[in-house]
Amino acid sequence: MKIQKLTPEQLLQTIQNGEFDTQLLCAKEYTVVLMSQSWCPQFLMVRRMIEKLPEMESVQVLETVYDKDPAGKEFMTFKEAVFQNHLIPYLRFYKNGALRKETNYISKGAFLQHIEQS
């Protein structure tokens, strides 16, 4: 499955609005946002697992590796304060733009189950 990188502008817009852009989240029926830092081994495992999944027409995966992003420090502060999550990797599952589930490290089976249950 292809993973789309969020831009610094999208991260700054998220910080300003308190949530990811609705239009972005509604581009597909299911959206998963994967957030982490590059040094995290669990993030690398989750990313590889997602990349090995077949494409699903109704699912998109968005990603920010915020220690490598110009807006990263601001985004990390936002994520911890507003989303109340200090762990990585951090995944948010949306259906039709509405948040359905949040989790940190996740297995392939749980990932697929979260999409189906979203």
VMD Tcl script that draws the C-alpha trace (Angstrom):
set ca {
  {0.00 0.00 0.00}
  {1.31 3.39 -0.93}
  {1.97 5.86 1.90}
  {1.48 9.56 1.15}
  {3.70 12.02 3.02}
  {2.02 15.00 4.64}
  {3.57 18.33 3.69}
  {4.87 20.93 6.16}
  {1.94 23.14 5.09}
  {-0.55 20.38 5.93}
  {1.05 19.93 9.35}
  {0.90 23.65 10.06}
  {-2.75 23.72 8.95}
  {-3.44 20.81 11.32}
  {-1.86 22.74 14.19}
  {-3.94 25.84 13.35}
  {-7.22 23.91 12.98}
  {-6.73 21.37 15.78}
  {-7.27 18.43 13.39}
  {-6.21 17.21 9.96}
  {-8.00 18.85 7.05}
  {-11.46 17.36 6.47}
  {-11.02 17.40 2.71}
  {-7.80 15.42 3.08}
  {-9.41 12.95 5.50}
  {-12.40 12.47 3.18}
  {-10.36 11.81 0.03}
  {-11.04 8.10 0.65}
  {-13.60 6.35 2.83}
  {-10.87 5.25 5.25}
  {-7.83 7.32 6.15}
  {-5.03 6.24 8.45}
  {-2.56 8.88 9.65}
  {0.78 7.46 10.78}
  {2.93 9.80 12.90}
  {6.41 9.08 14.23}
  {10.07 9.94 14.30}
  {12.65 8.34 12.02}
  {14.70 6.70 14.77}
  {11.80 4.62 16.14}
  {12.22 0.89 15.28}
  {8.51 0.17 15.83}
  {7.65 2.91 13.32}
  {9.92 1.31 10.72}
  {8.23 -2.05 11.31}
  {4.72 -0.57 11.01}
  {5.68 1.35 7.87}
  {7.12 -1.79 6.22}
  {4.01 -3.76 7.17}
  {1.72 -1.14 5.60}
  {3.85 -0.88 2.46}
  {3.55 -4.65 1.95}
  {-0.26 -4.55 2.07}
  {-2.08 -4.57 -1.27}
  {-3.68 -1.32 -2.41}
  {-7.24 -0.91 -1.18}
  {-9.41 1.42 -3.21}
  {-11.21 2.83 -0.18}
  {-8.10 3.32 2.03}
  {-5.36 5.93 2.10}
  {-2.43 6.14 4.49}
  {-0.89 9.51 5.30}
  {2.40 9.87 7.13}
  {4.54 12.39 8.91}
  {8.03 11.66 10.14}
  {8.13 14.85 12.11}
  {11.75 14.84 13.24}
  {12.60 15.17 9.51}
  {10.00 17.86 8.79}
  {10.55 21.64 9.02}
  {7.30 21.91 11.03}
  {8.22 18.87 13.14}
  {8.92 20.47 16.51}
  {5.70 22.45 16.38}
  {3.78 19.37 15.27}
  {5.22 17.17 18.04}
  {4.18 19.75 20.65}
  {0.71 19.90 19.08}
  {0.37 16.09 18.91}
  {1.28 15.69 22.56}
  {-0.87 18.59 23.81}
  {-3.95 18.34 21.59}
  {-4.05 14.65 20.61}
  {-2.79 13.73 24.10}
  {-0.38 11.13 22.75}
  {3.29 11.09 23.71}
  {4.16 7.68 22.21}
  {5.31 6.68 18.75}
  {4.37 5.45 16.34}
  {0.93 6.99 16.67}
  {-1.89 6.05 14.29}
  {-5.29 7.68 13.89}
  {-8.01 5.85 11.96}
  {-10.75 7.89 10.27}
  {-13.88 6.88 8.39}
  {-15.43 9.52 6.11}
  {-13.38 12.16 7.93}
  {-14.46 11.20 11.46}
  {-11.94 9.85 13.96}
  {-12.81 6.25 14.88}
  {-9.73 4.80 16.60}
  {-6.30 5.72 17.91}
  {-3.41 3.41 18.69}
  {0.33 3.16 18.88}
  {2.36 0.17 17.69}
  {0.10 -2.22 15.78}
  {0.23 -5.63 14.10}
  {-0.96 -6.33 10.55}
  {-4.06 -8.14 11.80}
  {-5.00 -5.33 14.18}
  {-4.35 -2.72 11.47}
  {-6.72 -4.47 9.06}
  {-9.27 -5.02 11.82}
  {-9.20 -1.31 12.75}
  {-9.94 -0.40 9.13}
  {-12.83 -2.84 8.97}
  {-14.26 -1.65 12.30}
  {-13.81 2.06 11.60}
}
mol new
graphics top color blue
foreach p $ca { graphics top sphere $p radius 0.5 }
foreach p [lrange $ca 0 end-1] q [lrange $ca 1 end] { graphics top cylinder $p $q radius 0.2 }
display resetview
